């Protein structure tokens, strides 16, 4: 694991501090989770299911998405629609 230093605005720090206290977890753990979420959602390219070629003849053109990718895509759409 690498160590980094990051300057944050006071409001962000307070939000993470309160969440940390409420959940009984270190701020660093919450920030690592937030960074992992950002990486998965914004930095890693994932092909939407509607763009995955299915079959040509009787053989797969490309591998099917993993189960986790299916769940992520389905449930991210549900979360986006909630107010």
C-alpha positions in Angstrom: 0.0 0.0 0.0 1.3 3.5 -0.9 1.0 6.5 1.4 -0.1 9.9 -0.1 -0.8 13.3 1.3 -3.8 15.2 0.0 -5.1 18.6 0.9 -8.9 18.8 1.2 -11.4 21.6 1.8 -12.7 21.8 5.4 -16.3 20.8 4.4 -15.1 17.5 2.8 -12.9 16.8 5.8 -15.8 17.4 8.2 -18.1 15.1 6.2 -15.6 12.3 6.3 -14.8 12.9 10.0 -18.5 12.7 10.9 -19.1 9.6 8.7 -16.0 8.0 10.3 -17.2 8.6 13.8 -20.8 7.4 13.0 -19.5 4.2 11.3 -16.7 3.5 13.8 -14.2 3.3 11.0 -11.0 5.3 10.2 -11.2 8.2 7.8 -8.4 6.6 5.8 -10.6 3.5 5.2 -13.5 5.7 4.0 -11.2 7.6 1.6 -9.7 4.4 0.2 -13.2 3.1 -0.5 -14.2 6.4 -2.1 -11.0 6.3 -4.3 -11.7 2.7 -5.3 -15.3 3.6 -6.2 -14.1 6.5 -8.3 -11.5 4.4 -10.1 -14.1 1.7 -10.9 -16.8 4.2 -12.1 -14.7 6.8 -13.8 -11.2 5.5 -14.7 -11.7 1.9 -15.8 -13.4 1.5 -19.1 -16.2 -1.0 -19.0 -18.3 -1.9 -22.0 -22.1 -1.4 -21.5 -24.0 -4.7 -21.9 -25.9 -3.4 -24.9 -22.6 -3.0 -26.7 -21.3 -6.5 -26.0 -21.5 -8.6 -29.2 -23.4 -11.7 -28.4 -23.1 -14.4 -31.1 -21.9 -14.8 -34.6 -23.0 -18.2 -35.8 -22.6 -20.4 -32.7 -19.4 -19.0 -31.2 -18.9 -16.1 -28.9 -17.2 -13.1 -30.5 -15.8 -12.0 -27.2 -16.0 -13.0 -23.6 -19.1 -12.3 -21.6 -19.0 -9.8 -18.7 -18.3 -11.0 -15.2 -21.2 -11.4 -12.8 -19.9 -8.5 -10.8 -20.0 -6.2 -13.9 -23.6 -7.3 -14.5 -24.7 -6.5 -11.0 -22.8 -3.2 -11.1 -24.5 -2.1 -14.2 -28.0 -3.1 -13.1 -27.8 -1.7 -9.7 -26.0 1.5 -10.7 -29.0 2.4 -12.9 -31.4 1.8 -10.0 -29.3 4.1 -7.7 -29.1 6.8 -10.4 -32.9 7.0 -10.7 -33.5 7.4 -7.0 -33.9 11.1 -5.9 
